[in-house]
Each structure stands twice: as C-alpha cells, then as structure tokens.
Amino acid sequence: MRVLPSQVLHIGDSLSSDVAGAYNLGIDSFWLNRKKRNAAYNCSATFVGNNLTDVIEVLK
C-alpha cells in the first residue's frame, strides 16, 4: 500500500498476534479489549478500548 508505519493504526483483539505484530513493525496499535483483560505481554498497545466505537476517539 506504500504507506509509512506512522500512517497506520492496526486494530486487533489479540495482544500476542495483533499488538505484538504491530509493535514489531513500528506501527501504532489499538487493542480491542472487550473482556477487559490485563495486559500480560511486555509490549503494550498504543491505544486501548472496549469496543470499536472507542477507535473513533483515537482517529479524531
């Protein structure tokens, strides 16, 4: 898609796959934490929300 990592926001519900993968590529991530789990991994999401409507606030 020819975009820079700074132009991407990866949205996902898995810390081990979505958030860690984005982190490893230098991409901001939004952890969709519907079950309000505690982050168990060493890398953390740039943004966290409980539902997809929370993403709207991030994108403003």
C-alpha positions as CSV (number, residue, x, y, z in Angstrom):
1,M,0.0,0.0,0.0
2,R,3.1,2.2,0.1
3,V,2.4,3.9,3.4
4,L,4.7,4.7,6.3
5,P,4.3,2.9,9.6
6,S,3.4,6.3,11.1
7,Q,0.3,6.4,8.8
8,V,-1.1,3.1,10.0
9,L,-3.2,2.1,13.0
10,H,-3.6,-1.6,13.5
11,I,-6.7,-2.7,15.3
12,G,-6.9,-6.1,16.9
13,D,-8.1,-8.1,19.9
14,S,-5.0,-10.3,20.4
15,L,-2.0,-9.0,22.3
16,S,0.2,-11.8,21.1
17,S,-0.7,-11.5,17.4
18,D,-2.1,-8.1,16.7
19,V,-0.5,-5.8,19.2
20,A,2.9,-7.5,19.3
21,G,3.0,-7.8,15.5
22,A,2.3,-4.1,15.0
23,Y,4.8,-3.2,17.7
24,N,7.5,-5.2,16.0
25,L,6.9,-3.3,12.8
26,G,6.8,0.1,14.5
27,I,3.1,0.5,13.9
28,D,0.7,2.1,16.4
29,S,-1.9,-0.4,17.6
30,F,-5.4,-0.3,19.2
31,W,-6.1,-3.2,21.4
32,L,-9.8,-4.1,21.3
33,N,-10.0,-5.3,24.9
34,R,-13.7,-6.4,25.0
35,K,-13.2,-8.6,28.0
36,K,-11.2,-6.0,30.0
37,R,-8.2,-8.3,30.4
38,N,-4.9,-7.3,32.0
39,A,-2.0,-6.9,29.6
40,A,0.2,-9.9,30.1
41,Y,2.8,-9.1,27.4
42,N,5.8,-6.9,27.7
43,C,4.7,-4.8,24.8
44,S,1.7,-2.6,25.2
45,A,-0.8,-1.2,22.8
46,T,-0.6,2.5,21.8
47,F,-4.4,2.7,22.5
48,V,-6.8,0.5,24.3
49,G,-10.6,0.4,24.2
50,N,-13.5,-1.9,25.0
51,N,-15.4,-1.5,21.7
52,L,-14.9,-0.4,18.2
53,T,-16.6,3.0,18.8
54,D,-13.6,3.8,21.0
55,V,-11.5,3.9,17.8
56,I,-13.4,6.9,16.7
57,E,-11.9,9.0,19.5
58,V,-8.4,7.9,18.6
59,L,-8.9,8.9,14.9
60,K,-10.2,12.4,15.7
